[in-house]
């Protein structure tokens, strides 16, 4: 297990799983990250299943509870970790829909100034490279402080006893530790500049 650095102890982290399937590789990866963070940070893991498709009419008539809960989780966080599959060389609807809601209101979305880490687990030898690149570009455009090293965990076809292989878990935990160190350094710099 990767050694944890105490400087990020007080962090609040939101973990998003961009797949609704029970046996999803990326949902399992998000669970690994959440469990690893459990005694190191406060962890939010909102369920994206009840989040409706983005519709500006809904936004104007009354934002749905699931969307409010998603936004509140992200707004309360120092860092957001997104674990998403790659569908048809792009971003799955579940992941993109969450990002669309989080981007609102225009110019002042919930991802602004949040450190964002992006990861993908899957059977491809490229570890979801397309989805990771596209999400990094989108999240940066929305004002997020995107961790420059996304994580691709390639060659994983299925879970073993509902868990990812040990090597994949180790990669995820190591990457999470890196994102938290990056987040801590960004927030320390921000605190210094405002004091």
N, C-alpha and C positions, 0 to 999 in steps of 0.2 A: 504494500500500500504506500502511496506517496506521502511523504512527510508534510504535515500541515503547518503553515506559518501563522502564528497567533495574531498578526496585524490585521487579519481579515475576520476575526472572531465575531465582530458586531455586525457583519454584513447581513443584508436581507436579499435573498435571491429568489427569482421566479423561474421555474422550470416549465417549459411548454413542450408538449408532445404533439407533433403535427400529424398524428395518425389516430384514428378512432378504433382500429381493430384490436381486440383483446390480446392477440398473440403478436402484435406489432414489434418488430425489432427496435424501432425508435422509441416506442413506449417503454420497452424494457431498458433501453439506454437511459431514458429520462429517469426511470426508477433507480438505476444504479447511481446516477448523479445526485438524486434527492436523498438517497440513503447515505451516500458518502458525506453530503453536506449536513446531515441531520444534527450532529453534535458540534458543528463548526459555524453554522449560520442559521438564521430563521429562513425556512423554505416555504414558498407558496407553489402549489402545483394545480392551477385552475383546470377544470375539465372543459375542453373545447367542444364537446359533443352538443351541449345545449345552446351554443352561440349561433344565432341565426345568420343566414347570408346577409352581408352588408347591404343595407337599403336605407338611403337617406330619408325616406318617409318615416321609417322606424326611429331614426335619430331625432327627427323633428317632433314626432308624436309622443315620444317617451322611450328612452333607451332601455332595452330589455335587461332584466336582472342579471342574466349570465354575462352580458357585455359589461355592465357596471362592475361586477365582481372581477372580471378579467382586467379591466382598466385599473381598478383599485389595487390589485395585486402588483401590477407592473409599476404603477406610480409610487408604491411604497418601497420598491426595490432599488438596490444599488446596481444589480446586475440581472440580466435575463439570459437564460440558456435555452436555445431552441434546438430540439432534436427532431429532424424531419426526414422522411424518405424522399427519394427523387421519383417523380411520376412522369413518364414520357419526356425525359430530359429536362423537366422543369419542376416548379413548385406545386405541391398538392393543394387542392382547394381548401382543405382544413387549415393549413398553415397560412396560405395567402389571405383567407378570410379573417383570421385572427389579426394579421398585420394590417389589413384594411381598416378594421375597427379601431385598432390601436393608433392608427395614423390620424384619427379624428380627435378634436376639430382641426381643420386644416391649419397648418402652421404651428400648432400647439398640441401635438399628439403625445401619447403616454410614453413613447420610446425616446423622446428627446432627452439627451444627456444621460441616458442609461447605457451602461456597458453591456454589449450584446455579444454573446458567444454563439456560434452556429456550428452544428454537428449533424452528420448523417451516417447512418449505419445501413448496410445493405449488401446484396450479393455482387454488385458491380465491382470490378477491379479498381475502379476510380473513386470508390467511396462517396458517391453522390456529388461529384465535383461540380456538375452543372447547377444543381439546386443550391449548393453552398455559395458559389460565386454570385448567383443572382440575388440570393437573400442578403449577402454582404453588401452588394451595391444598393439594394432597396433600403435596407436599414440605415446605411450611412446617409442616404438622401433624405431620410426622415429625421435626421438629427441624432441618431444613435452613435455612441462611441464604440464602433465595432472592433472587437478583438481581432487583430490582423491575421491570426493563425486559426482558420477553421479546422475542424476535426473530421476526417473521413475514416470510417472503419469499414474496409472493404472485405469482400469474400465471406460474408455471414449470410447464410441461407435460411437458417431456422434456429429457434431457441432450443436449448438443452435443459429439460426440466424447468421450463419457463424462465430460464436465465440465459444471458449471453455467455459465451465462453470466457474463461478467466482472463485470457490475454486481452480480449476486447474490453472487459471491465477495467483492467489496469490502465489501458489507454485512455478510457473515459475519465477515470479518477485523476490521472496525471494532467490531462488537459483542463479539467475543472480547477485544479490547483493553480495552473498557469493563469486562467481567466480571473480567478479571485485575486491573485497577486497584482495583475494588471489593473483590476478594478480598484484595489486598495491604493495603488500608486496614483491613479487618476483622481480619486476622491481626496487623498492627502494633498495633492497639488491644488485642487479646487479649494480646500479648506484654507490652505496657506494664502492663496490669492485673495480670499475674502476676509481674512483676519486683519 
